[in-house]
Amino acid sequence: MSPPLVSIIVPAYNAAATIDACVQSLLSLDYPRDRYEVIVVDNASTDDTARILSKYSGALRVLQERTRGPAAARNAGLRNATYDLLAMTDADCLVDPQWLRELVAPLHHGNVAMVGGRILSVQPSTAIERFGEEIHDHEAAITRYVPPYVITMNWASRRSHLESIGYFDERFLRAEDVEFSYRVARAGLTFAYAPGAIVFHHNERTLAGLFREGFDHGAHSRHLDVIHGDWLRAQFASSHGARVMHVLARAARELVTSEDRARAWHRTVFNIGKELGKLAGTARFRAGRTDDHAHHHDR
């Protein structure tokens, strides 16, 4: 039996450094080429992204989306997708040849609304880049965290589920995938983790970058609380400390080797950034402002 037809959507903003390798990995999937389409949404890039994509004329579809932000770019791809099964990755990712087969397989179960796969660092990688695998620990996000969420750099769903929930909230310039996941969870739908569906992500390489990533996570989490606050507090209250225990157990394991102690230091830098970001996000929303300058395409 032929594998299902799938539309793959990739938002791209000033992605000249990575988009070529990303597209090549997507066009080299171990999946019949006539059973999937690749849609790249150029989100008003000002670098060489458009020129690089022009090399692939006929091999993929390139859309233009002027409204800034990954949510708007993804929505443009979703509205123009041909097929019922939808998959996403990011312009700074490489996909494993088996990625698409593994990612869409759980969608054959009718109760599964969203699927997320494994997210690893592009190789070779430094200790800081490998710590990024903890930030993007999809197994924990989907199977252990309460409430769960799926990260759009390695994501699949059916159009019917998307249309029943609504598309991505374009007010979000980051964490739009988390916000969407919360709406899916509130609707009582099911998530699945596909460990064989692997993408390799260009993680942050410096402590300054790690701090900045944590800050962005914290700042945009305030918007999540504005929209889902009461429901989130109820979820956290009923989680019996599952997330906290997971973090404590990981930290205890890291005390045994110097490499793990280095990882604990990386986590500290990220979390300091995150807490400061939460403070900044709280101040911004209290003042009734939105961040018109941030523009991020990964979670």
N, C-alpha and C positions, 0 to 999 in steps of 0.2 A: 504494500500500500504506500502511496506517495505521502511524504511528510506534508503537514499543513502549510498553507500559504501564510506568509508573515510580512508585515510592514515594519522595517527597522527605522527608527527616527533618531537623528543625531543633531542636537543644537550646537551651533558653532559661533563663537564670538572671538575675534582676533586670535584664531587658532592656527596660524600659519606654521608654528613650530611643531605641531603634533597631528594636524588633520590628515596629512598625506599617509602617514603610517596607520592611522585609525581606519581610513577608507580602504587601504590595501588589505588590512586584516579582515574587514567585513566582506570584501569581494573574494577572499580566499577561504571562506567558511566551508566546512565539510557538510554541505547542504546543497541540494539541487539549485542551481542558479536561477532557474525559471520558477522557483517556489518562494522567492523572497525578493522584496524591493528595498533599496536603501534610499532614504530621504534625508538630506542634510539641509538644515534650516540655518541660513546665514543671518545672524541677528545684528545686521548693520555693522559688520566688521570694517575696520579702517586699515587693516594690514593686507597681506597677500593671500588671505583665505580664499577670496573669490577666484583669483588667478590659479591657485593650486587646484581648486575644485573644477575649473574649466577643463582640466586634463582628462576628467572622467565623464565627459559628455557622452550620453548614451548608456553609461554603466550605472548611473544613479540619477536621482532627481534632486535638483537644488532649488529650494524655495527662499524667498526673501521675507523677513519679518522686521519691520522698523520699530515696533514697540519693544523697548528694551527689557531684557530679563529672560532667564531660562524658561519660566512658566509660559510666557507669550510665545517663545520659539517652539516649545514642545507642543503647545496647543495648535500652532499653525501646522506642524507636522501631523498631528492627530486628525485635524479636520480634513487634511488632504490625503490621508492614508487610503490605500486601495482595499486592504484586507481586514478581516475581523480580528485576527491575532496581531497584537502590537508589541513590539520590543523596543527598548531604548538602551543606548549607552551614551557616553560623552566624547567630545572631540579630543580629549586628552587621555583616551583609553585605547588599549589594544585588546581584541577579543581572541580567545582561544578558538581553534578550528571547530571544536565540538560545542561551542557556547550556545548557539541557537537551538540545536537539537535538545540539549539538556534543559535550556531555559523554558521552552514552551511545553515540554512533556507534562508537567503537573497541571497544565490548563485543560488537559483531557478530563480531569475530574471536575464535574460540574460545579462543585461547591467552592473551588479555588478561584478567587478574584484577582489576586496579585501574586507574582513569583519574583523572588530575588535570588541572584547567584553569588558566588564567592568573588570577593574583591581583593586582589593581591597587588603588591607594588611591582612596577616595571623593573626588570632585572638588567644589569646588576643594581643593587640598592644599598644605601647606607643604613646605619642603625636608625637614624631619624626617619628615613623613608619607610623602613619596615614598621616603625611605630604607627605610621599611617594606616596599616592593616588593622590595628586595634580601633582606630577612629571609625573605620569603615567595616567593622566586624558585622557582616550581614547575618550570620547565623545567630548571633546574640540579638541583633535588632529584630529579627523575625520570630525566633523561637523562645527567647528568654525575656526580652523587655516587655513591660506592661505600661502603656499600650505598645504594640509592635509597629514597625514602619519598614517600608521598602525604599531603597535608595535608587534614584533613577539612572545612575550610571550602569546599573545591571538589573533591569526591570522588564517584566512582561505582564500583559493583561489582555482581556477580551474587550472589544469595543462596546459590547452590551453592558458590561460592568462599568466601564468608563462613563457611558451615557446615563446610567442610572444614578451615578454619584455626582456627576458634573466634572468638568475638566480642571486643570490646575488653576489655582487662584493667582491671577496676574498681579495682585498687590504685593506678592512675596518676591523678593529678589534673591532669596536664599531660603532653604527649608521648605520650599513649595512641595517637595515630595513627601516630607513628614506630615505637613498639613493635609495633603491629599490622603495619605495613609490613615490618618485619624478619622477622616470622613468615612473611609471604607470600613474601618473597625467599628465605628458608631452604627453603621448599617448592618452589623452582624455578619459580614462576609469574612471569608477565610484567606489566610496568607500561607505561602509555601516557600521553603528554602530549597534551592537546587545547588548542592555543593559542586556538581560537575560543570556548572555553567560559570566559567571563569573569565573575568576581565582583569587586565593589568593596567593599573592607574599610575599616572605620574604624580606621586605624592610630594608633599612639601619636603625640601631638602635641607632647610636651615632652621635653627631655633626661632629666628625672627618670623619665618614663614609659619612655623607651628603655632607661635603665639597669635599671629594674625588670623589663622584659621580658627583657633579657639575663640578669639574675640568675635569673629563673624557668627559662629555658631551661637554664642551667648546672646549677641545683640538681636538676632532674628528670632530667637526662641521667645522673646517677649511678645511678639506678634501672635505666636501660637497660643500663648496664655490669654491674650485678649479675646481670641475667637473661641477657644476650647477650654477655658480656665476651669469652670465648674466640673465638666466631665473629666478633665485631666486629674484634678484633685481627687475625684472619686476613684479613678483608676489607680492612682498611686497609693491611695489608702488601702485598696484591696489587693495590692501586689505582694503583701507580706514581706516587703524588703527584698524582693528577688533581684532587682537591679543592684542595690547596695551590696548584697551578699556576693554577687558576681564580681563586683569591683574589688571588694575586700579579699576575696579568694585569689584573684589574679595578683593583687599587690603582695600578698603573703608569699606566693610562689616566687616572686621576683626578688625576694631578699636573699636567695641562695647563691647568686652569681653576680659578678661585677657587670656583666652585660645586662642582666635584669635590673640592677640598680640604675644603670644608665637609662633604661626604658622608663623606670619610675621617675627619673628626672625629666624625661621628655613629656611624660604625662602631667607632671607638675606645671611645666611651662604652658602646655595646652590648656590645662584647667584654670590657671591664673588668667590667661587670656579670656577664657570663657566666662569667668565670673565678672571680670571687668566689662566684658561685652554685655552681660546681663544688666549691669548698672547703667551702661550707656543706652541700651535699648529701653530700659524703664524710663530714663529721663527723656528720651526722644518721644516716646509715645505719650507720656504725660504732657509734653509740650504740644502734642498734636501734630508732630512733624513726621514725615516719612523720609527714608533714605533714598534720595533721587540719584545718588552717585554710585552706589554699589552696583556691581554687575558681575555676578558669579554664575558659572555653569556647572560646577560640581557641588555636592551636598556640603 
